[in-house]
């Protein structure tokens, strides 16, 4: 089975060597891990995948292989708990959802502190306590227009203003092949932008020929540089609702990586705050203070933010509004600093533009960006690149 796993990874485009495979076998013979799927996943990734940008590709390959193995065994006949949660969600009509009260940020935080002090046991399907299902503002698996998700996956409503759990995100794959005509066209748009205003470089062959024709007198010939000195900082939103747009963002990221010689990439979640990171695998241990990033690059750099801008308005306008940590300063304040440091900036949004009018947070960020938000389409990229080149 492990040999099949090795060939499956190779077939999925992962550069796994025989030596790395032998290292995995040797590791499995020791007591370094417990006999569980989760531990095998981490040990295999550690020994077989050396490039963190390929972690997402490994995750997809591992899931496909595990799914094929799991299909060979009989399924558990017990009714999964998530079935009960889904069934409960269906009982909330649109009218019932609309009738649920939004408490506001301060009251919501106060109510959450009270529940933590008062609650002693598990609850499900209710409207008050921290639990699963139901219409309580606290818990997961149910619905509330403005709540705090505690543990468990999102029910798909994406109305939580705070998420009480450790979040793990994956780097975008910069080796993703551009498989659609639209993104090949987008690549040409990026290439055209990269070559505008390029400095000149020495044309050695033409210089030699011209000097020979000029009886040995040096005649230097210059040509436009193939890839110019355009410098781009790309900030990528990752995790949460951005999971719906991974494929599109990876295609865009690959295009930028292939075209911009001077490209610096950092990650954020929902809205930039006081810290950014380069690797999602080490995002808790290896962060970069945003102030340091602002001082490191001068205003010659262009700024491209990529994200769906879909979040609670509190995350932009409220101190402490971030879903995953306490931010002393608002996201809006950090956005203003980014735009002051790099006036040539655009926001690329993978969310279909027809949905923008229904997202309050998108309207807020478009206003902060002075309407320099563009969809990730051929036309949108062309307009964005034209804006950056001015």
C-alpha positions as CSV (number, residue, x, y, z in Angstrom):
1,X,0.0,0.0,0.0
2,X,2.9,2.4,0.8
3,X,4.4,1.8,-2.6
4,X,1.0,2.7,-4.2
5,X,1.0,5.8,-2.0
6,X,4.5,6.8,-3.3
7,X,3.4,6.4,-7.0
8,X,0.1,8.2,-6.3
9,X,2.1,11.2,-5.0
10,X,4.4,11.2,-8.0
11,X,1.4,11.0,-10.3
12,X,-0.1,14.0,-8.5
13,X,2.9,16.1,-9.5
14,X,4.8,16.0,-6.2
15,X,8.6,15.6,-6.7
16,X,9.0,12.7,-4.2
17,X,12.3,10.9,-4.5
18,X,13.1,7.2,-3.8
19,X,15.5,8.3,-1.0
20,X,12.7,10.3,0.7
21,X,10.4,7.2,0.4
22,X,13.0,5.0,2.0
23,X,13.3,7.6,4.8
24,X,9.6,7.3,5.4
25,X,9.8,3.5,5.6
26,X,12.6,3.8,8.1
27,X,10.7,6.3,10.2
28,X,7.6,4.1,10.3
29,X,9.7,1.2,11.7
30,X,10.5,3.3,14.8
31,X,8.1,4.5,17.6
32,X,8.1,8.1,16.4
33,X,4.3,8.1,15.8
34,X,1.1,6.5,16.9
35,X,-0.7,4.2,14.5
36,X,-3.3,6.8,13.3
37,X,-4.2,8.4,10.0
38,X,-3.5,11.9,11.3
39,X,0.0,11.0,12.5
40,X,0.9,9.2,9.3
41,X,-0.3,12.3,7.3
42,X,2.1,14.6,9.2
43,X,5.1,12.1,9.2
44,X,4.7,11.5,5.5
45,X,4.5,15.2,4.7
46,X,7.5,15.9,6.8
47,X,9.7,13.3,5.0
48,X,8.3,13.5,1.5
49,X,7.5,17.2,0.9
50,X,10.3,19.7,1.3
51,X,8.7,22.7,-0.4
52,X,6.0,24.3,1.8
53,X,4.3,25.7,-1.3
54,X,3.4,22.1,-2.2
55,X,1.6,21.3,1.0
56,X,-1.8,22.1,-0.5
57,X,-1.1,19.8,-3.4
58,X,0.0,17.1,-1.0
59,X,-3.2,17.6,1.0
60,X,-5.3,17.0,-2.1
61,X,-3.3,13.9,-3.1
62,X,-3.5,12.5,0.4
63,X,-7.2,13.0,0.6
64,X,-7.8,11.3,-2.7
65,X,-5.6,8.3,-1.8
66,X,-7.3,8.0,1.7
67,X,-10.7,8.3,0.2
68,X,-10.0,5.4,-2.2
69,X,-8.8,3.2,0.6
70,X,-11.7,4.1,2.9
71,X,-14.2,3.2,0.1
72,X,-12.9,-0.4,0.3
73,X,-14.3,-0.8,3.9
74,X,-17.9,-0.9,5.0
75,X,-19.3,2.3,6.3
76,X,-20.5,2.8,9.9
77,X,-24.3,2.4,10.1
78,X,-24.7,4.9,12.9
79,X,-26.3,8.2,12.0
80,X,-23.5,10.8,11.9
81,X,-24.1,13.8,14.3
82,X,-23.7,16.3,11.4
83,X,-26.8,14.8,9.8
84,X,-28.8,15.9,12.8
85,X,-27.3,19.3,12.6
86,X,-28.2,19.7,9.0
87,X,-31.7,18.4,9.6
88,X,-32.2,21.0,12.3
89,X,-31.0,23.8,10.0
90,X,-33.7,23.0,7.6
91,X,-36.4,23.8,10.3
92,X,-35.3,27.5,10.4
93,X,-37.4,29.3,7.8
94,X,-36.2,32.5,6.2
95,X,-38.7,34.4,8.3
96,X,-37.4,32.8,11.5
97,X,-33.8,33.7,10.5
98,X,-34.8,37.3,9.8
99,X,-36.4,37.6,13.2
100,X,-33.2,36.7,15.1
101,X,-31.8,39.7,16.9
102,X,-28.4,41.2,16.2
103,X,-26.9,42.2,19.6
104,X,-24.0,44.4,18.5
105,X,-20.3,44.0,19.3
106,X,-20.2,45.0,23.0
107,X,-23.3,43.2,24.0
108,X,-22.3,40.1,22.1
109,X,-18.9,40.0,23.9
110,X,-20.5,40.5,27.3
111,X,-23.1,37.8,26.7
112,X,-20.3,35.4,25.7
113,X,-18.4,36.0,28.9
114,X,-21.6,35.4,30.9
115,X,-22.3,32.1,29.1
116,X,-18.7,30.9,29.8
117,X,-19.2,31.6,33.5
118,X,-22.7,30.1,33.8
119,X,-22.8,27.1,31.5
120,X,-22.0,23.7,33.0
121,X,-22.9,21.1,30.3
122,X,-23.4,20.4,26.7
123,X,-26.4,21.9,24.7
124,X,-27.7,21.4,21.2
125,X,-30.5,23.0,19.2
126,X,-31.1,25.9,21.6
127,X,-31.2,29.6,21.3
128,X,-29.1,30.7,24.3
129,X,-26.3,28.4,25.4
130,X,-23.0,27.6,23.7
131,X,-23.8,24.4,21.7
132,X,-24.5,22.9,18.3
133,X,-27.3,23.6,15.9
134,X,-30.1,25.9,16.9
135,X,-30.1,29.7,16.8
136,X,-27.8,30.6,19.7
137,X,-25.2,33.2,18.9
138,X,-22.6,30.9,20.4
139,X,-21.4,27.5,19.1
140,X,-21.4,25.9,15.7
141,X,-23.6,24.1,13.2
142,X,-26.6,26.4,13.5
143,X,-27.6,29.8,12.4
144,X,-27.4,33.3,13.9
145,X,-27.0,36.5,11.9
146,X,-24.1,37.7,14.2
147,X,-22.5,35.2,16.5
148,X,-19.3,33.6,17.8
149,X,-18.4,30.2,16.3
150,X,-16.9,27.9,19.0
151,X,-15.2,24.8,17.7
152,X,-16.4,22.7,14.8
153,X,-16.7,23.6,11.1
154,X,-18.7,26.5,9.7
155,X,-22.3,25.6,8.8
156,X,-21.8,27.6,5.6
157,X,-23.7,30.8,6.6
158,X,-20.4,32.7,7.3
159,X,-22.1,35.1,9.7
160,X,-19.7,34.6,12.6
161,X,-17.9,37.8,13.8
162,X,-15.5,35.8,15.9
163,X,-14.1,32.3,15.7
164,X,-13.0,30.6,18.9
165,X,-10.5,28.1,17.6
166,X,-7.0,27.6,16.3
167,X,-7.0,28.1,12.6
168,X,-4.7,26.3,10.1
169,X,-4.2,27.7,6.7
170,X,-2.3,26.5,3.6
171,X,0.0,28.3,1.3
172,X,-1.2,28.9,-2.2
173,X,0.6,26.7,-4.8
174,X,2.8,28.9,-7.0
175,X,3.4,26.0,-9.4
176,X,-0.2,25.7,-10.4
177,X,-0.6,25.3,-14.1
178,X,-2.7,27.9,-15.9
179,X,-5.2,25.6,-17.5
180,X,-7.8,28.1,-18.8
181,X,-7.8,30.5,-21.7
182,X,-8.9,33.3,-19.6
183,X,-5.9,33.1,-17.3
184,X,-3.5,32.7,-20.2
185,X,-4.9,36.0,-21.4
186,X,-4.5,37.4,-17.9
187,X,-0.9,36.3,-18.0
188,X,-0.3,38.4,-21.1
189,X,-1.9,41.4,-19.3
190,X,0.5,40.9,-16.4
191,X,3.4,40.5,-18.8
192,X,2.5,43.7,-20.6
193,X,2.4,45.6,-17.3
194,X,5.8,44.1,-16.2
195,X,7.5,45.4,-19.4
196,X,6.2,48.9,-19.3
197,X,8.8,51.5,-18.4
198,X,11.6,49.0,-18.3
199,X,15.1,50.0,-17.9
200,X,17.6,49.2,-20.7
201,X,20.2,46.4,-20.6
202,X,23.3,45.8,-22.7
203,X,22.8,43.9,-26.0
204,X,26.1,42.2,-26.2
205,X,25.8,40.6,-29.6
206,X,24.7,43.8,-31.3
207,X,27.4,45.8,-29.4
208,X,30.1,43.5,-30.8
209,X,28.8,43.6,-34.3
210,X,28.3,47.4,-34.2
211,X,31.8,47.9,-32.8
212,X,33.3,45.8,-35.6
213,X,31.4,47.8,-38.2
214,X,32.7,51.0,-36.5
215,X,36.4,50.1,-37.1
216,X,36.9,48.9,-33.5
217,X,35.5,52.0,-31.8
218,X,33.2,51.0,-29.0
219,X,29.5,51.4,-30.0
220,X,27.3,50.3,-27.1
221,X,23.9,49.0,-28.0
222,X,21.0,48.8,-25.5
223,X,17.7,47.0,-25.6
224,X,14.7,47.0,-23.3
225,X,15.2,44.6,-20.4
226,X,13.2,41.3,-20.9
227,X,11.8,41.6,-17.4
228,X,11.9,45.0,-15.9
229,X,12.5,46.2,-12.4
230,X,8.8,46.6,-11.5
231,X,8.5,45.6,-7.8
232,X,5.3,44.1,-6.5
233,X,4.2,43.4,-2.9
234,X,1.3,40.9,-3.0
235,X,-0.8,40.4,0.2
236,X,-2.9,37.2,0.0
237,X,-6.0,36.6,2.1
238,X,-6.1,32.9,3.1
239,X,-8.5,30.7,5.0
240,X,-12.2,30.9,5.8
241,X,-14.4,32.1,2.8
242,X,-11.2,32.2,0.6
243,X,-11.2,28.4,0.5
244,X,-13.9,28.8,-2.2
245,X,-11.5,30.6,-4.4
246,X,-8.3,28.6,-4.0
247,X,-8.0,27.4,-7.6
248,X,-8.5,30.9,-9.1
249,X,-6.1,32.6,-6.7
250,X,-3.4,29.9,-7.3
251,X,-3.7,30.6,-11.0
252,X,-3.3,34.3,-10.4
253,X,-0.4,33.7,-8.0
254,X,1.4,31.4,-10.6
255,X,1.0,34.1,-13.2
256,X,2.5,36.8,-10.9
257,X,5.3,34.5,-9.8
258,X,6.3,33.8,-13.4
259,X,6.2,37.4,-14.6
260,X,7.4,39.6,-11.7
261,X,11.1,39.2,-11.0
262,X,10.8,41.4,-7.9
263,X,7.8,39.9,-6.0
264,X,7.4,39.8,-2.3
265,X,4.4,37.8,-0.9
266,X,2.8,37.9,2.5
267,X,-0.4,36.4,3.9
268,X,-3.2,37.8,6.1
269,X,-6.7,36.6,7.1
270,X,-9.7,38.7,6.1
271,X,-8.1,42.1,6.8
272,X,-4.4,43.1,7.4
273,X,-3.6,43.9,11.0
274,X,-0.4,44.3,13.0
275,X,1.2,41.0,11.8
276,X,1.7,39.3,8.4
277,X,3.3,36.0,7.6
278,X,5.0,34.2,4.7
279,X,4.3,30.6,5.6
280,X,1.0,29.4,6.8
281,X,2.6,26.3,8.3
282,X,4.6,28.6,10.6
283,X,2.1,31.5,10.9
284,X,1.9,31.2,14.7
285,X,5.7,31.0,15.3
286,X,7.1,33.1,12.5
287,X,5.3,36.4,12.0
288,X,6.4,39.7,10.6
289,X,5.3,42.9,12.2
290,X,3.4,45.0,9.6
291,X,5.4,48.1,10.7
292,X,8.6,46.3,9.8
293,X,7.2,45.4,6.4
294,X,6.1,49.0,5.8
295,X,9.6,50.3,6.6
296,X,11.4,47.6,4.5
297,X,9.9,48.6,1.1
298,X,9.8,52.1,-0.3
299,X,7.0,53.7,-2.3
300,X,8.5,52.4,-5.6
301,X,6.8,49.1,-4.9
302,X,3.3,48.4,-6.2
303,X,0.8,46.8,-3.7
304,X,-1.7,44.1,-4.8
305,X,-4.1,42.8,-2.2
306,X,-6.0,39.7,-3.1
307,X,-9.0,38.7,-1.1
308,X,-12.8,38.3,-1.2
309,X,-13.2,41.2,1.3
310,X,-16.1,39.1,2.8
311,X,-16.1,39.4,6.6
312,X,-17.9,41.1,9.5
313,X,-17.7,44.9,9.3
314,X,-16.4,44.7,12.9
315,X,-13.2,43.2,11.5
316,X,-12.5,46.4,9.6
317,X,-14.0,49.1,11.9
318,X,-13.8,47.7,15.5
319,X,-10.7,47.3,17.8
320,X,-10.8,43.6,18.8
321,X,-12.9,42.8,15.7
322,X,-10.6,40.2,14.2
323,X,-12.1,36.7,14.3
324,X,-9.0,35.1,15.6
325,X,-7.1,37.5,17.9
326,X,-7.5,40.8,19.7
327,X,-6.4,43.6,17.4
328,X,-5.7,46.8,19.3
329,X,-6.1,48.9,16.2
330,X,-8.8,48.6,13.5
331,X,-8.2,46.9,10.1
332,X,-9.2,50.3,8.5
333,X,-6.2,52.0,10.3
334,X,-3.8,49.4,8.9
335,X,-5.3,49.6,5.5
336,X,-4.7,53.4,5.5
337,X,-1.1,52.8,6.5
338,X,-0.6,50.4,3.6
339,X,-2.0,52.9,1.1
340,X,0.2,55.7,2.5
341,X,3.3,53.6,2.2
342,X,2.4,52.3,-1.3
343,X,0.1,54.8,-3.1
344,X,0.0,52.6,-6.3
345,X,-2.2,49.9,-4.9
346,X,-5.2,47.7,-6.1
347,X,-7.4,45.1,-4.5
348,X,-8.2,42.0,-6.6
349,X,-11.4,40.3,-5.5
350,X,-12.2,36.7,-6.6
351,X,-15.8,37.0,-5.5
352,X,-18.2,37.5,-8.5
353,X,-18.8,41.2,-8.9
354,X,-22.6,40.6,-8.9
355,X,-22.4,39.7,-5.2
356,X,-20.4,42.7,-4.1
357,X,-23.5,44.8,-3.5
358,X,-24.7,42.3,-0.8
359,X,-21.5,42.4,1.2
360,X,-21.2,45.4,3.6
361,X,-17.5,44.7,4.2
362,X,-16.8,44.9,0.4
363,X,-18.4,48.4,0.3
364,X,-16.3,49.5,3.2
365,X,-13.0,48.3,1.7
366,X,-13.9,49.7,-1.7
367,X,-14.3,53.1,-0.1
368,X,-10.9,52.7,1.7
369,X,-9.3,51.7,-1.6
370,X,-10.9,54.7,-3.3
371,X,-12.8,52.3,-5.6
372,X,-9.6,50.5,-6.7
373,X,-11.1,47.1,-6.3
374,X,-11.3,44.9,-9.4
375,X,-12.7,41.4,-10.0
376,X,-10.3,38.6,-11.0
377,X,-11.4,38.5,-14.6
378,X,-9.6,39.3,-17.8
379,X,-11.2,42.8,-18.0
380,X,-10.7,43.3,-14.2
381,X,-7.0,42.4,-14.3
382,X,-6.5,44.7,-17.4
383,X,-8.1,47.6,-15.6
384,X,-6.1,46.9,-12.4
385,X,-2.8,46.7,-14.2
386,X,-3.6,49.9,-16.0
387,X,-4.2,51.6,-12.7
388,X,-0.9,50.3,-11.3
389,X,1.1,51.5,-14.3
390,X,0.0,55.1,-14.0
